[in-house]
Amino acid sequence: MMTFASRFDRGDSLIEVLIALSLCAVTALGIIGAQMWLARTEWSVMMRETAVSIAWFQQQVEITENGEVAHWRRMVAKPFQTSFP
């Protein structure tokens, strides 16, 4: 006769392990998908920021009208190392 304690000491069945591994795989795929979405969004935002900084520097050159093109080119070459006033 099986006692109460020996009924639960038999270990995990193969189907339980399969379900647990499937759940872990689905969770991992969800996390990877979220990270890929974040990477694409970050790249898109970075490109927009670059376009805005180039447009801002071009506007500054047009406002000064004294031909500071060299200054503009130098600033556009490093758009993320400058700060806007």
LINHUWO-V250023 format. One record per pair of residues at least 24 apart in sequence whose ideal C-beta (glycine too) atoms are under 8 Angstrom apart, sorted by the first residue. I is the first residue (numbers start at 0). J is the second residue. D is the distance in whole Angstrom. If there is no record, write none. Layout:
i=I j=J d=D
i=I j=J d=D
This chain:
i=48 j=78 d=8
i=48 j=79 d=8
i=49 j=78 d=6
i=49 j=79 d=8
i=52 j=78 d=4
i=52 j=79 d=8
i=52 j=81 d=7
i=52 j=83 d=8
i=53 j=78 d=7
i=55 j=83 d=7
